[in-house]
Amino acid sequence: MQQEQIWDAETARGYDTPGSGMFAPEVLGPTVERLAQLAGGGAALEFAIGTGRVAVPLAERGVPVTGIELSPPMVEQLRTKVDEATIPVVIGDMATTVVPGEHTLVYLVYNTISNLLTQAEQVECFRNAARHLVPGGRFVVELWVPELRKLPPGQTATVWHSETGYIGLDTYDVLRQRVVSHHFRFDETRQARLSRSPHRYVWPAELDLMAQLAGFELEARDADWAGAEFTAESRSHVSVYRIPQTR
């Protein structure tokens, strides 16, 4: 399944969950606060801006934000919140699309770099971030840690989330470093609705090497946006890479 098929009009209409999930204040608040600090008074560029979950409140904080987005339906949903003058968006992929202007911050949230399904594309994403940044600028990546330790011999799937009405399950292809996320939503009836998305998972060490290839240095890695310590038990990380002042 191609990314354009996944992020279609139906997905865009149901993407926002105001006040809950990844739109919950306790999730979104620390994200916006950290990014505003890292922008350092300059302009920000969001790769895969989507419906503006992060960009809209970040712009409300006074940070100029531009976006790159592959899906026109997601941008249409964004336009119900802000106009083009407030948050400009260029349609294209985050590995190659270039927007004008100088930026002190480029960021990728909610595991989106894994939507690029090859290592080469992911490396190009880092290089694209670098070409948009001024010296000293930062590239921030939020990404989950692959849960391969949960896979006993002969098993290829893990349940990563389970709650009333929802089960999230990942199936792994460890040979190709691929994972497919399956989202099962159901109610009291016998019927369930399934949506799926393919990803290429990346270890933190591999991500650091991609950054080096693009000219970045690792500045910080935390377990979340609030700055919790990253440990071997952390399920995700927020990694901050920086372009040296002189290059």
KEFILO-520573 format. One record per residue (C-alpha): residue in one letter; x, y, z. Coordinates in steps of 0.5 Angstrom, whole numbers, padded with zeros to 4 digits, always signed. Layout:
# KEFILO-520573
AXYZ...
# end
This chain:
# KEFILO-520573
M+0000+0000+0000Q+0003+0007-0002Q+0003+0013+0003E-0002+0017-0002Q-0007+0011-0001I-0006+0011+0007W-0007+0018+0008D-0013+0019+0004A-0019+0024+0005E-0023+0019+0010T-0017+0018+0014A-0016+0026+0014R-0023+0027+0016G-0022+0022+0022Y-0015+0024+0024D-0016+0029+0029T-0018+0027+0036P-0019+0034+0040G-0017+0033+0047S-0015+0026+0047G-0010+0021+0045M-0004+0025+0041F-0008+0031+0042A-0009+0031+0049P-0006+0037+0053E-0001+0033+0057V+0002+0030+0050L+0001+0036+0046G+0003+0041+0051P+0010+0039+0053T+0011+0038+0045V+0010+0045+0043E+0014+0048+0049R+0020+0044+0047L+0020+0046+0040A+0019+0053+0042Q+0025+0053+0046L+0029+0049+0041A+0027+0054+0035G+0030+0059+0039G+0026+0065+0036G+0027+0063+0029A+0023+0060+0024A+0021+0052+0024L+0019+0047+0018E+0015+0041+0020F+0016+0035+0015A+0009+0031+0014I+0005+0037+0018G-0001+0033+0017T-0007+0037+0020G-0003+0041+0024R-0003+0038+0030V+0003+0041+0033A+0004+0047+0028V-0002+0050+0029P-0001+0051+0037L+0007+0052+0035A+0005+0058+0031E+0000+0061+0036R+0006+0061+0041G+0009+0066+0036V+0014+0061+0032P+0013+0062+0024V+0012+0055+0022T+0012+0052+0015G+0010+0045+0013I+0012+0040+0008E+0006+0035+0007L+0005+0029+0002S-0003+0028+0003P-0007+0034+0000P-0013+0031+0004M-0009+0032+0010V-0007+0039+0008E-0015+0041+0007Q-0016+0039+0014L-0011+0044+0016R-0014+0049+0012T-0020+0049+0016K-0016+0051+0022V-0011+0056+0019D-0010+0059+0012E-0004+0059+0008A-0002+0066+0010T-0001+0063+0017I+0002+0057+0016P+0005+0056+0009V+0005+0048+0006V+0008+0045+0000I+0006+0039-0003G+0011+0034-0003D+0015+0028+0000M+0020+0030+0006A+0026+0027+0003T+0027+0031-0003T+0022+0037-0003V+0025+0044-0001V+0022+0050+0001P+0024+0057+0001G+0027+0061+0007E+0032+0060+0013H+0030+0056+0019T+0033+0055+0026L+0029+0048+0027V+0026+0042+0023Y+0022+0037+0026L+0019+0030+0025V+0014+0028+0030Y+0010+0022+0032N+0014+0016+0028T+0013+0020+0021I+0020+0018+0019S+0019+0011+0019N+0014+0012+0013L+0020+0013+0009L+0021+0005+0007T+0028+0005+0005Q+0034+0007+0009A+0036+0011+0003E+0030+0015+0003Q+0031+0016+0011V+0038+0018+0010E+0036+0023+0004C+0031+0026+0010F+0036+0028+0014R+0040+0031+0008N+0034+0035+0007A+0033+0037+0014A+0040+0040+0014R+0039+0044+0007H+0034+0048+0010L+0038+0049+0017V+0042+0055+0018P+0049+0054+0022G+0047+0052+0029G+0040+0050+0027R+0037+0043+0030F+0033+0037+0027V+0028+0034+0032V+0026+0027+0031E+0021+0023+0035L+0021+0016+0034W+0019+0009+0037V+0024+0004+0039P+0023-0003+0036E+0020-0008+0041L+0024-0014+0038R+0025-0016+0045K+0018-0018+0046L+0019-0023+0040P+0020-0030+0042P+0023-0035+0037G+0018-0036+0032Q+0013-0030+0033T+0013-0024+0029A+0007-0020+0032T+0007-0016+0038V+0001-0012+0041W+0003-0005+0043H-0003-0002+0046S-0010-0005+0048E-0016-0001+0051T-0023-0001+0050G-0025-0001+0043Y-0018-0001+0040I-0012-0006+0039G-0006-0004+0036L-0002-0010+0033D+0005-0010+0030T+0008-0015+0025Y+0015-0015+0024D+0019-0017+0018V+0026-0017+0021L+0030-0019+0015R+0028-0013+0011Q+0027-0008+0018R+0020-0007+0016V+0014-0007+0021V+0006-0006+0019S+0002-0003+0024H-0005-0006+0025H-0011-0002+0028F-0017-0006+0030R-0023-0001+0032F-0029-0005+0035D-0035-0004+0039E-0040-0008+0042T-0042-0012+0036R-0039-0017+0032Q-0036-0013+0027A-0029-0009+0027R-0025-0004+0023L-0018-0005+0021S-0013+0000+0018R-0006-0002+0017S+0000+0002+0015P+0007+0000+0013H+0014+0003+0016R+0021+0002+0016Y+0024+0001+0024V+0030+0005+0026W+0034+0004+0032P+0037+0010+0035A+0044+0008+0033E+0042+0007+0026L+0039+0014+0026D+0045+0017+0029L+0049+0015+0023M+0044+0018+0019A+0045+0024+0022Q+0053+0024+0022L+0052+0023+0014A+0048+0029+0013G+0053+0033+0018F+0049+0033+0024E+0051+0032+0031L+0047+0029+0037E+0045+0034+0042A+0040+0031+0046R+0036+0024+0047D+0030+0024+0052A+0025+0019+0053D+0019+0024+0052W+0018+0031+0050A+0018+0033+0058G+0026+0031+0058A+0025+0024+0062E+0031+0020+0062F+0032+0015+0056T+0034+0008+0058A+0034+0001+0055E+0027+0001+0058S+0024+0007+0054R+0019+0005+0049S+0020+0012+0045H+0025+0018+0044V+0026+0025+0042S+0033+0026+0039V+0035+0033+0038Y+0041+0034+0032R+0045+0040+0031I+0048+0043+0025P+0055+0045+0027Q+0056+0053+0027T+0061+0052+0022R+0061+0047+0017
# end
